[in-house]
Amino acid sequence: MIHPNSHPLPPTSSARRIAVLGGGITGLTAAWRLQRGGCAPVVFELAAQSGGAIGAVARDGWLHELGPNSLLEGSAEVAAFIDDVGLGGRRIYAASSAKQRYIVRDGRMIAMPGSPWAFLGTPMFSWRAKLALLGEPWRRPLPADAEESVADFVVRRLGREFLDYAINPLVGGVYAGDPTLLSVRQAFPKLHALEQAHGSLIRGAWARRNVSGGPKGRIFSFPDGLQELPFALARSLGPAVRLGHRVRGLARGEAGWRVEFESGGVRRVETFDAVVCALPAGVMAALPLENVPAGARLAVLGEIKHPPVASVFTGYTRAQVRHPLDGFGVLVPQVERRQILGTLFSSTLFPGRAPEGHVALTTFVGGMRDPQLAGLDDHALLRVVQGDLASLLGASGAPVFTRVQRWPRAIPQYTLGYQRFKDAITAVEAAAPGLFIGGNCRDGISLANCIESGRRLAETAAKYAAR
Ligand SMILES: Cc1cc2nc3c(=O)[nH]c(=O)nc-3n(C[C@H](O)[C@H](O)[C@H](O)COP(=O)(O)OP(=O)(O)OC[C@H]3O[C@@H](n4cnc5c(N)ncnc54)[C@H](O)[C@@H]3O)c2cc1C
């Protein structure tokens, strides 16, 4: 195992210098892998802290995860990465009591069925909807190149009730998104592939039930929150991470790539052998690119929708909340006409999120469903959240601890027609050798996707630099 502070292959003076733009999980992963491979990365990060969307605030025994709350160990790569970074021993898996997931139906919280038998008995779907599912294996797939929204896909294969009470709340919880706008091929590629490979989701799921491959998708975090991961990467990278550095522009030149940046009010330029770009889409869209053929531009990325989301953390004494909080959390379907997207039972999920005798709830508000709600002032937001938590969970009285975190541009929406954004990125890479682009607007939004994106970027950039 590599100690997080060690530099397995110290860069030599002839090591290839690679600029990594953005110190979120994608950029840090890329830089860490480049350094291990003997390159000399330099990370330019605008903020005063590494991690991008990952961060937490700890106060008086409470821990508010500001952005992502958990990481899915869905692939062997993610599991091995955590070990290699030196965090294997720090990993805490979600409590077994957090297995249950709740959905609101007719104002009540209903546990999602965890087995075919539970499915038959659940009040979450009507008998009509359950019977209609029997026809799913015989419904024909669309041609592979047809583009369809998540909503149309689900209604076509599973029926309207599954859209309203399973997929709509899930899409709200994962993307803060709207299933009528998201492309199933882009936003849920595995679901799309299942239909294409097996002609049916049920047949596909049945065929894959015994396929083992890596860990079984357990959810985890760390005692001090997910930020332990970017902090460990940044520690390992040492002075290669430059915080408070705003990238201003890129130019291709004879001697390599010139990166223009600003730090402490001073603008400077440095030259690198290659550039890895892991900036948010909106920032890439506005980044001046010099000496790159005029037809290849990233400006179109400015059209990617990023709805605002507020993460509202509330702490109560255990006695204030009637519900046992025996689960991961609750998701709210749009048809239920409530104001919140959903709530994580944070103190059930992981230890150390609330002081003894208290419970912590993290509620998400806004998204594509209700973007204006995310813009309410703290007082109004807390009133909205308290109202829904009171009627759903029986949370009475005022919370004893509150914190609001706003994400004005939370998550890129992989909407219908998204391929044009990916094509623009591919065209720029082809026209600008030595520039490699990734992150959550290209390779998927989950942290696991971003870790894989960082690895891909490091591999391609190192190969280019060694040519
Ligand atoms: C509220 C919320 C909840 C989420 N929940 C989950 C979850 O539970 N599980 C999960 O897997 N995923 C979740 N996600 C998604 C996941 O967190 C993100 O997709 C992922 O962290 C993005 O990482 P990134 O490195 O690609 O981008 P970012 O984290 O956005 O990093 C980009 C970096 O670039 C920096 N930057 C910007 N402009 C400049 C500039 N000009 N110069 C230099 N640096 C600049 C930024 O400061 C930032 O650090 C959530 C996201 C949000 C917002």
The ligand as an ORCA input file, in Angstrom:
! r2SCAN-3c Opt
* xyz 0 1
  C     -25.256     18.814     -4.163
  C     -24.534     17.680     -4.859
  C     -24.709     16.377     -4.390
  C     -24.048     15.312     -5.040
  N     -24.175     14.046     -4.514
  C     -23.421     13.035     -5.027
  C     -23.342     11.772     -4.359
  O     -23.927     11.580     -3.288
  N     -22.585     10.797     -4.922
  C     -21.894     10.996     -6.088
  O     -21.242     10.060     -6.567
  N     -21.895     12.201     -6.712
  C     -22.633     13.226     -6.210
  N     -22.593     14.480     -6.792
  C     -21.833     14.667     -8.049
  C     -20.313     14.797     -7.833
  O     -20.059     15.369     -6.585
  C     -19.693     15.674     -8.936
  O     -20.120     15.265    -10.216
  C     -18.161     15.607     -8.865
  O     -17.695     15.928     -7.578
  C     -17.554     16.533     -9.915
  O     -16.145     16.484     -9.837
  P     -15.226     17.237    -10.923
  O     -13.847     17.146    -10.446
  O     -15.530     16.718    -12.298
  O     -15.757     18.751    -10.905
  P     -15.722     19.830     -9.724
  O     -15.852     19.182     -8.407
  O     -16.729     20.851    -10.109
  O     -14.250     20.445     -9.827
  C     -13.903     21.474    -10.718
  C     -12.901     22.366    -10.014
  O     -12.495     23.415    -10.904
  C     -12.278     24.583    -10.116
  N     -12.300     25.769    -10.988
  C     -13.374     26.411    -11.510
  N     -12.974     27.433    -12.289
  C     -11.609     27.435    -12.248
  C     -10.608     28.244    -12.863
  N     -10.905     29.249    -13.712
  N      -9.298     27.964    -12.593
  C      -8.965     26.940    -11.766
  N      -9.876     26.147    -11.174
  C     -11.184     26.389    -11.416
  C     -13.401     24.530     -9.108
  O     -13.119     25.356     -7.988
  C     -13.452     23.052     -8.766
  O     -12.639     22.732     -7.664
  C     -23.227     15.570     -6.166
  C     -23.049     16.878     -6.625
  C     -23.673     17.934     -5.972
  C     -23.441     19.347     -6.439
*
